[in-house]
Amino acid sequence: MAIKDLAVAFNASDNSRAAVKLAVQMCRKYEATLTGIYTHLPVKFESQVEIWISDEMKDSLEKADADTVAAIEDAFRAAVKESGFDGPVEWLSPTGRPNDLLAKSARYHDLLLIGQYSNPDRSQRRVRAEELVVNSGKPIVVVPLDYQVRPFTGHAVVAWDGSRPVARALSDAMQILETKERLDVVTVGRPGAQPGKDGFGQDVVTYLSRHGINAKLTNLSASREGVGATILGYCSETDPDVLVMGAYGHARLREELFGGVTRHILENANVPVLMAH
């Protein structure tokens, strides 16, 4: 099934504006509908405080909230208009817990694009890629904060470790990967190990070739900075349109599901990252 429906999380921040840039590019390529989504908490008052607040004050606060939502929608439509996109555009602004609502909304779109973290402090982020990937059941594309529009190169990279999450990500990305002229399947071994000695990764290259995808295997040895830095270093050298990867790590707690590799890539991404779990 072709990509025809893209969603982008937008709150007028620089992060979300970067995500809109890529979303518009993809909508042009795939002739898809673009939906902007702003999820926000409702105006609430503590019971012990509410009795002291007048109806006029409540109305004023609710109006201020509605005005904020309207301003964010205007900013979204202005950003899309500035890009020159003339395809179908929709807007959603559901009220509730942001991550829960975004995850639910993602289920009704082919892809959800979100901006990269501007603040690495996990406690200060309302929208968390790690929760969205686990809860949505759909692929998420994290767009670098400094993303600049440039023509797609027809090149993609898959960070392959043979795990279930990356297999899921690969499957979810097939609609994109089948349009690429070049696909690098990158594996990373331990520091000092001889890359590709056991032929690991060749099976997935064979699988991709059966789908008509020009894939090649690239085995790397992890640098001292770690696997995440090694993968991003390769992306910096080759400049792909997208990096496809799964949720690395084996911890039981969802908050820690994303191990050091994935967290490093999300916080330091130099290319759009498509993830699934």
N, C-alpha and C positions, 0 to 999 in steps of 0.2 A: 504494500500500500504506500503510495507516494506521500511525501510530506506536504500537507495542505493547511495546517493550522498550528501556528506558533504563538506562544504566550511569553510575555516578558514582565517580570516583577519591576514595578516602577514606583518610586517615591520622590522623584525629582532630584535625588542625590547624584553626584558625579558617577558613582558606581552604576546606578540604573541607567543613566544617560549613555554610558559606554555599552551597556547591554542592548539598548535600543539600536545603536549603530549596527551591531552585528545582526540583530533580529531583522532589521529592514533589509540588509544585504541578502539574508537567507530567504526572506519573503519574496524578494525580486527574483531570485534564482529559481525558487520552487513554485512561484505564482501562488503564494499562500496568504491566508488571512492572518493579520497581526492583531493580537489582543493584549492590551495593557491591563495589568492587575495591580491594584493598590489595596492591600489588606491592612486593617487598622482596628485597634481596640475601641469598643464603644465608650461613650462618655458615661462614667459611673461615679456614684457618690457613696461614701461609706454611710451606713444607716445612722450612725450617731452624728454624722455631719449633715446629712440630707435634711433633717428636721429644722436646721438653722438656715437653710438656703431657700431664698424666695423663689417663686415660680418664674419671676422675671429673670433672676440670675441663672436658673437652669436653662431657660430658653436662650439666654445670651450665650452660654457655654456650648449648647448644642448647635446654635447657629455658627459659632466660631469653628466648631469641628466640621460642619457641613461646608463652610467656606474654604477650609483647608483642603478638604477632599476635592472640591471643585477646582481649586487652584492647581492641585497636582494633576488632575485630568487635563486642564488647559496646558500645563507644561508638557505633558506627554504628547498631546496632539500637535503642539507647536514643534516639538523635537522631530516628530514624524514628518510634519509638513516641511520643515527645514531640510530634511534629508531628500525631499523630492519624491517620496513614495506616494503613489496614487492608487494603490490597491486597497482592498477592504480593511477597515480598521474598527476594532471594537474596544470597549472599556468596561471593566468590572471593578467595583469597590466594595467588596463584602466586609462585614463587620464581625470581628471575633478574634481568635488567637491567630496571629499572622502565619506561623509555620503550618498550623493545621489547615487553614484555609487555602494557602498556596499549594500544599500537597494535594488537597482535594481538587482544586482547580486544574492542576497539572494533569490529572487523569482524563480530562476532556480535551486535551491538546496533544499534538505529536511531540512537542518539545517545550520545556520551560527554560527560559534564559534568565539568569540573575547576574548581578554585578559582583565582582570580587570583593572580598572584605576590604574596607578602608581602615577598620580598626581591628587588629588581631585579637583584642580582648574578647574572648568568647562570651563573657557575662554581659557585654554591652551590645551584643548582636541579637536583634529580634528575629531576623531571617537567617537561618542556618542551613547551609548546603547539606551538611551531614544529616540533618533531620529530614530535609526534603527528599534526598535520595532514598532514604530508608522507607519513608511513609508514602511517597507518591505512586510508586509502581511504574514510573515513567522516567526517561532519561532527563538529566539536568545539565545544562551548559553553563559553566561559570566563565564569565567574560572578564579579562584583565581590566583593571582600572584605567590603564593608559592605552586601551585598544584604539587603534587608528584604522580607519577604513582604507583598504587597498584591495585591488582585484584578487579574487580567490586564485590560488596557485595550482589547485587540483592535486594538492599533496596533503596527506594525513599521516599521523603517527599513532600506533596502538602500543601502549605499555603493557606487555604481555607477561603474566606470571603463572598462567595456567589455572587460576582460581575461578570459582563460580562467579564472583562479582564481575571480573573482567570478561568472562564469557558472556554474561548478561549484557554488559556494556557493548561488547562487539556486536551482538545480535541486534540491540536497539539502534546501533549506529549504521546498520547495513544500508539503510535508505540513503545515507550520506556517503558512505564509503564506496558504494557502487557507482557514484558519479566522479570519483577521483581517478586521476591518471596514474598516481603513484601512492603506494601505501607502504610505510615502513613498520614492520613488526619488531619492536625493540624489547629485548630481554636484558636484564642486568644481573650479573653474577657478583659474588662476594669479591672484595678487594683482593687483587693478586691472582684471582682464579683465571684459568684460560677460557676466554669467551667461546661459547658454542661448542665446547668439547664433546658434549653428549648429544648434540643435535636438538636440544630443547627448543621448541618453538616452530620446528619445521612442519609439524602436523597442521598447525593453524594456517600457515602459509599455503599448504596444499588445499585446505578447506576453502580459503578465500579465492584461490585460483579457479576453483570449480564454479565460483560465482562470477567469473570473468574479471576479477580484481587483480591488478598487477601489483602483487605484494612481494616484498623481499624481507629477508630476515637479517636483523642487525643485532649482534650480541655485544654488549658492553660490559666492561668491568667497573664495578662501583668505585667512585672516587672517594677520597677521604671525607668529603662533605656529605656523603650518603647517597642512597638510591634516588631520592627525589631530586637532589641537585644534579645527579648524573643525567636523569631524564630531561630536565629542563635545559641542561647544557646542550644536549643533543638537539632539542627544539630550537634553541637559540641559533645553532649552527645551520639548521636545515629550513627553518621558517615555515612550518606546516600551517594549514588553515585551522586544524583542530588536533588536539591530543585526546585520544580515547583511553579511558582507564576505569578500573573498578575501585571499590572501596577497600583499600588495603587495611590489614590489621586483623587481629584475632581476639580482641578483648570482648568480654561478654556484655559489658554495659554499652548501651547505644551511644552515650556521650563520648565513649572512648573507642567506638567502632573504627573510626578513621585513625589509623596508626600514624607514625611519624612521617612516612612517605607521602601519604595523601595530604596530610595537614601541611607539609612543606610545599607541596605543589599548589594547593589552593591558596596559600598565603603569598606565594612568590611566582604565580603563573605568568608566563610571558606569551602565552597563546591561549585561545579559548580551550576549555577542558570539558569534554563530554563525559559524564559519569553515570553509572547505574549500579544497582545493588541487587 
